[in-house]
Amino acid sequence: TALPVQLAFADADGERAALARIIHEFQAIEPLVKEAESQANPDARIRFQYDWLRQDLDRIRLSIQEHIDTPRSEPRTFPPLRGDYRR
């Protein structure tokens, strides 16, 4: 009985391609964020913080791009995500 060991044979080029697709998807999210923001009620008591969301999305996208550009063997540190988008 052989179990698939797909992960053991994963290659760096495949990972980079998958990460590049993730970056592309993050860029595709921006028009959706703009659309949601344009439909938000400006008089709502609790408002979604679209600028915080954009900052977090940019931080994630840039971190992925940095990994693609300069892979490292040591863990990196990065600022925590805001995570809570309601005020």
Secondary structure, DSSP 4 states (H G I P E B T S, - for coil): -----GGGG--HHHHHHHHHHHHHHHHHHHHHHHHHHHTS-TT-SS-B-HHHHHHHHHHHHHHHHHHHHS--SSPP--PPP----B-
